[in-house]
Amino acid sequence: MEQLKQQIEQYKQEIAAFVAAGAEEVEQFRIKWLGTKGLVKAIMGEMKQVPNDQKKAFGQYLNEFKTLAETKLEALQASHSTVKDSASPSVDFSLPGDPMAVGSRHPLTLVRNEMVAIFKRLGFAVAEGPEIEDDWHNFGAMNLPEDHPARDMQDTFYIRKPEDGNGPTWLLRTHTSSVQARVMEQQKPPIRVICPGRVYRNETISARAHCFFHQVEGLYIDENVSFADLKQTLYFFVQEMFGKDVKVRFRPSYFPFTEPSAEMDISCLICEGKGCNICKHTGWVEILGSGMVHPKVLDNFGIDSNKYTGFAFGMGVERITQLKYQVNDLRLYSQNDVRFLKQFTGVV
Ligand code: PHE
């Protein structure tokens, strides 16, 4: 009996001191002590030898030893077995997941993409250029020399404007006509491009004006390009954009870089011509400026104005978006209010 007790005490110490490096050693511990041929079982088997009057007390003693081994095994399993972890009640894999917030494209991006896609179907290529421009590409080349009164039509943010005229003038482009200039500089006719991009004008921010907005301008130069081509191209565009029922009208206008020039109105889609705030109760909304490229502009780029003619147009993406989605305040586009932006979720 004494020997047996001594043996058990030794075993207890061994169990208490055991440390496992991983799940494999935990399993070895289980087999050694609690397996069918393990030491705990073997010690339990010694009960037969114990005299009857001591069986109760000794039985308790042996049970304590068994519990010690079991508790130790549980502790080892908890810290090493991954299987045990995943089955623990704190993680329930059957619970539904947290919904993931779905982002959306900005309405201006949606409309810009749609505009570009329509003109691509007509064979227009996309051209892009810098937002910081020099005076020549934004104004000079487009037939707006230094003292031209039409410069006042577009209040300009100047980055560098030397008073004495020495050195280059840098500005934020006021229209993407500057990109048209860069295309004419680099390509020979036939030219057929659209120029989408952000432009800047020094205007007080309100619901109807902003210091930056977005344009899509177009340029088509070839032999025998006529005003009829201009009208048909733009009519095709608005029908694709707004549906077959939309009506158009052209009004004579003035731009230094086109002659003749025209502004195009479409029938008001909000009130269908009955009169509303958007169309200022006229039934028509202005959406773009256009015209036949001024011969001087062609000459500026060495394009023979006796051989080639061209048309150009320019429109604001914000205005088209306003008509398409009834957004009535320009400031909404840049405030990044998710309540506004998430209304376009799912639109592609
Ligand atoms: N560049 C003009 C503007 O920004 C638009 C336009 C482009 C007009 C081409 C005519 C031809 O207002």
Residues whose N, C-alpha, C, O or C-beta is under 5 A from the ligand:
A	BS01	LIG	T174 H175 S177 F255 T258 G289 S290 G291 A312 F313 G314
